[in-house]
């Protein structure tokens, strides 16, 4: 049984070649040395890019939603189990970032705030497995070097989290977080600045 599971994982994660190009599902576009993946990588549309640095541990999921989506992780990044990075435009994560369990990072609203547009989304997805991203608000997410994202937090579109910042567990981050600060709550607010001896 274990051998069957390992074979299945290998087929899903290896960069399979098709017509001289890396297949765009199940494998990153680039992967650094020492990186391990036990989570799931998925592309909803061909063209989405996933780049992983060196010595990362990916236990959660990474998904590109559109053909223009890009996810780029630096080196020594941990993505905890049950966490999901969902990108329709761009998510960039620096080196030495720790992302705990069941964290959600999204660079879009996924749907329009206008009901007249949103009411069609489910039938479009069911019938054509497609979504019109031009009707959806989005903005790049950037997480700086050395940041720590607490369990069950949500990082929403257009947010920049500064170098060394800490996001408390269960927080909903809707605005930028300055470097070397602790932010927590819903919506997240700055609790305090990290002292020099904490950096």
C-alpha positions as CSV (number, residue, x, y, z in Angstrom):
1,X,0.0,0.0,0.0
2,X,2.8,2.4,1.0
3,X,4.6,1.7,-2.3
4,X,1.4,2.5,-4.3
5,X,1.0,5.8,-2.5
6,X,4.7,6.7,-3.1
7,X,4.4,5.9,-6.8
8,X,1.3,8.0,-7.0
9,X,3.0,10.9,-5.3
10,X,6.0,10.6,-7.5
11,X,3.9,10.7,-10.7
12,X,2.0,13.8,-9.4
13,X,5.1,15.7,-8.3
14,X,7.8,14.9,-10.9
15,X,8.2,17.4,-13.7
16,X,6.8,15.3,-16.6
17,X,7.8,16.3,-20.1
18,X,5.3,16.8,-22.9
19,X,6.4,18.2,-26.2
20,X,9.7,19.4,-24.7
21,X,8.0,21.5,-22.0
22,X,7.3,20.9,-18.4
23,X,3.7,19.9,-17.9
24,X,1.8,22.7,-16.1
25,X,0.1,20.5,-13.5
26,X,1.5,18.8,-10.5
27,X,5.1,20.1,-10.7
28,X,6.7,23.4,-10.1
29,X,8.3,25.4,-12.9
30,X,11.4,25.6,-10.9
31,X,12.5,23.9,-7.7
32,X,15.6,24.5,-5.6
33,X,17.8,21.8,-4.1
34,X,16.7,20.2,-0.9
35,X,13.0,21.3,-1.3
36,X,10.4,18.7,-0.3
37,X,6.8,18.7,-1.4
38,X,4.1,16.6,0.4
39,X,1.3,19.1,-0.3
40,X,-0.5,19.6,-3.6
41,X,0.5,21.9,-6.5
42,X,-2.3,22.7,-9.0
43,X,-2.9,25.0,-12.0
44,X,-6.4,25.8,-13.0
45,X,-5.2,27.2,-16.3
46,X,-2.1,26.6,-18.4
47,X,0.4,29.4,-18.0
48,X,0.3,29.8,-14.2
49,X,3.8,29.7,-12.7
50,X,5.1,28.1,-9.5
51,X,8.7,28.7,-8.4
52,X,10.2,27.2,-5.2
53,X,13.6,28.1,-3.7
54,X,16.1,25.9,-2.0
55,X,15.4,23.9,1.2
56,X,11.6,24.6,1.4
57,X,9.1,22.3,3.0
58,X,5.8,22.4,1.3
59,X,3.1,20.5,3.3
60,X,0.2,22.7,2.2
61,X,-1.3,23.5,-1.2
62,X,-0.3,26.0,-3.9
63,X,-2.8,26.8,-6.7
64,X,-2.6,29.2,-9.6
65,X,-6.1,30.3,-10.6
66,X,-5.4,32.1,-13.9
67,X,-3.0,31.9,-16.9
68,X,-1.2,35.0,-15.6
69,X,-0.8,33.9,-12.0
70,X,2.6,33.6,-10.4
71,X,3.7,32.1,-7.1
72,X,7.3,32.6,-6.1
73,X,8.8,31.3,-2.8
74,X,12.3,32.1,-1.7
75,X,14.6,29.6,0.1
76,X,14.0,28.0,3.5
77,X,10.2,28.6,3.4
78,X,7.8,26.4,5.4
79,X,4.2,26.0,4.2
80,X,2.3,24.1,6.9
81,X,-0.3,21.4,6.4
82,X,-3.8,22.5,5.5
83,X,-2.5,25.9,4.3
84,X,-3.3,27.2,0.8
85,X,-1.7,29.8,-1.4
86,X,-4.2,30.7,-4.1
87,X,-3.0,33.1,-6.8
88,X,-4.8,34.8,-9.6
89,X,-2.0,37.4,-10.2
90,X,1.0,37.3,-7.9
91,X,2.2,36.0,-4.5
92,X,5.9,36.5,-3.6
93,X,7.3,35.1,-0.4
94,X,10.8,35.9,0.7
95,X,13.5,33.7,2.3
96,X,13.2,32.2,5.8
97,X,9.4,32.6,6.0
98,X,7.4,30.3,8.3
99,X,3.7,29.8,7.4
100,X,1.9,27.8,10.0
101,X,-1.0,25.4,9.7
102,X,-4.3,26.2,7.9
103,X,-3.2,29.6,6.7
104,X,-4.9,31.1,3.6
105,X,-3.1,33.5,1.3
106,X,-5.1,34.9,-1.5
107,X,-4.3,37.7,-4.0
108,X,-7.9,38.1,-5.2
109,X,-11.5,38.3,-4.0
110,X,-12.2,35.2,-6.1
111,X,-15.6,36.6,-7.1
112,X,-17.1,40.0,-8.0
113,X,-18.7,42.0,-5.2
114,X,-21.5,42.7,-7.7
115,X,-24.3,40.1,-7.5
116,X,-25.3,40.7,-11.1
117,X,-21.9,39.3,-12.1
118,X,-21.2,36.9,-9.3
119,X,-24.5,35.0,-9.8
120,X,-23.1,33.5,-13.0
121,X,-19.8,32.2,-11.5
122,X,-21.0,28.8,-10.4
123,X,-22.7,27.8,-13.7
124,X,-19.6,29.1,-15.6
125,X,-17.4,26.9,-13.4
126,X,-19.7,23.9,-13.6
127,X,-20.2,24.1,-17.4
128,X,-16.8,25.2,-18.7
129,X,-14.5,25.0,-15.6
130,X,-13.7,28.7,-16.3
131,X,-13.9,32.1,-14.5
132,X,-13.8,35.6,-15.9
133,X,-11.0,37.1,-13.8
134,X,-11.4,40.6,-15.4
135,X,-14.5,41.0,-13.1
136,X,-12.6,40.2,-9.9
137,X,-10.6,42.6,-7.7
138,X,-7.0,41.5,-7.1
139,X,-3.6,42.7,-5.9
140,X,-0.1,41.3,-5.4
141,X,0.7,39.8,-2.0
142,X,4.3,40.1,-0.8
143,X,5.6,38.5,2.4
144,X,9.1,39.8,3.4
145,X,12.1,37.8,4.5
146,X,11.9,36.2,7.9
147,X,8.2,36.8,8.5
148,X,6.2,34.3,10.6
149,X,2.5,33.8,9.8
150,X,0.5,32.2,12.7
151,X,-1.9,29.3,12.4
152,X,-5.4,29.9,10.8
153,X,-4.5,33.4,9.6
154,X,-5.7,34.9,6.3
155,X,-3.6,37.2,4.2
156,X,-5.8,39.0,1.7
157,X,-5.2,40.7,-1.7
158,X,-2.8,43.6,-2.0
159,X,-1.1,43.1,1.3
160,X,2.6,43.5,2.0
161,X,4.0,42.0,5.2
162,X,7.4,43.5,6.0
163,X,10.6,41.8,6.9
164,X,10.6,39.9,10.2
165,X,7.0,40.7,10.9
166,X,4.8,38.3,13.0
167,X,1.1,37.7,12.3
168,X,-0.7,36.3,15.4
169,X,-2.8,33.1,15.0
170,X,-6.3,33.5,13.7
171,X,-5.6,37.0,12.2
172,X,-7.2,38.5,9.1
173,X,-4.7,40.8,7.4
174,X,-6.3,43.3,5.1
175,X,-3.6,46.1,5.3
176,X,0.2,46.3,5.0
177,X,2.2,45.2,8.1
178,X,5.4,47.1,8.7
179,X,8.7,45.3,9.1
180,X,9.7,44.0,12.6
181,X,6.2,44.4,14.1
182,X,3.6,42.0,15.6
183,X,0.1,42.3,14.2
184,X,-3.0,40.3,15.3
185,X,-6.8,40.4,15.3
186,X,-9.7,40.6,12.8
187,X,-8.9,42.9,11.1
188,X,-5.3,42.7,12.1
189,X,-3.7,45.7,13.8
190,X,-0.2,46.4,15.0
191,X,0.3,45.2,18.6
192,X,3.9,46.3,19.1
193,X,7.3,46.7,17.4
194,X,9.8,44.0,17.9
195,X,12.8,45.0,20.0
196,X,16.3,44.9,18.6
197,X,17.1,41.8,20.6
198,X,14.1,40.0,19.0
199,X,15.3,40.6,15.4
